[in-house]
Structures are given as structure tokens and as C-alpha cells.
């Protein structure tokens, strides 16, 4: 089993002056295909709150 994620497709979903959203079709290391969304922001501090099945995830970068 290859331990890397593989990007199989990509599409620009939304763009404005503050951020860009892309949807990527990826294959996980276990071989399962999923859609992965990435948000690109030109400013140095961004946080994203994802809610899934009563779980919270906060991702930030600086």
C-alpha cells in the first residue's frame, strides 16, 4: 500500500478578493477516493472550524 495521498482531479469552486476554494478529488493512502476541499488565503492567520458527527476541528496557520 502506498502511504501517500494522490490528487486525481482539481476544480476551482469559489474565488473572491479574500480567499479561493478548490475541490480536489484525492485517493487516500488506503485507496479510498474522497473529495477534499482546500481554502487558500493570502493573509497570515486563518482558522477553519469543521463540524462533523459532533466533532470539532480547528485548523490554523500563521
C-alpha positions as CSV (number, residue, x, y, z in Angstrom):
1,X,0.0,0.0,0.0
2,X,1.4,3.4,-1.0
3,X,1.4,5.8,2.1
4,X,0.9,9.0,0.1
5,X,-2.3,10.8,-0.8
6,X,-2.8,11.1,-4.6
7,X,-4.5,14.1,-6.2
8,X,-6.6,12.8,-9.2
9,X,-8.5,15.9,-10.1
10,X,-9.0,19.6,-9.1
11,X,-11.6,22.3,-9.7
12,X,-11.9,25.9,-8.7
13,X,-15.1,26.2,-6.7
14,X,-15.1,29.8,-5.5
15,X,-12.9,32.9,-5.7
16,X,-13.2,36.4,-4.2
17,X,-10.6,39.0,-3.1
18,X,-10.2,37.3,0.3
19,X,-9.9,33.6,-0.4
20,X,-10.0,30.8,-3.0
21,X,-11.8,27.4,-2.5
22,X,-10.8,24.4,-4.5
23,X,-12.3,20.9,-4.6
24,X,-9.7,18.1,-5.1
25,X,-10.5,14.5,-6.0
26,X,-8.0,12.5,-3.9
27,X,-7.2,8.9,-3.2
28,X,-6.3,8.3,0.5
29,X,-3.4,6.1,1.5
30,X,-5.9,3.2,2.0
31,X,-7.0,3.6,-1.6
32,X,-10.4,5.1,-0.8
33,X,-11.4,8.1,-3.1
34,X,-12.8,11.2,-1.4
35,X,-13.4,14.9,-2.2
36,X,-11.1,17.2,-0.3
37,X,-11.7,21.0,-0.1
38,X,-8.8,23.4,0.3
39,X,-9.1,27.1,1.2
40,X,-6.2,29.4,0.2
41,X,-6.0,32.8,2.0
42,X,-3.3,35.4,1.3
43,X,-3.3,36.7,4.9
44,X,-1.0,35.2,7.5
45,X,-3.6,34.0,10.1
46,X,-6.6,31.8,9.2
47,X,-8.8,29.4,11.2
48,X,-11.3,26.9,9.9
49,X,-13.9,25.2,12.1
50,X,-15.2,21.9,10.7
51,X,-18.2,20.2,12.3
52,X,-18.8,16.5,11.5
53,X,-20.7,14.0,13.6
54,X,-20.5,16.1,16.8
55,X,-16.7,16.6,16.4
56,X,-15.0,19.9,16.1
57,X,-11.7,20.6,14.4
58,X,-9.9,23.9,14.4
59,X,-7.1,24.4,11.8
60,X,-4.9,27.5,11.9
61,X,-1.8,28.7,10.2
62,X,0.5,31.6,10.6
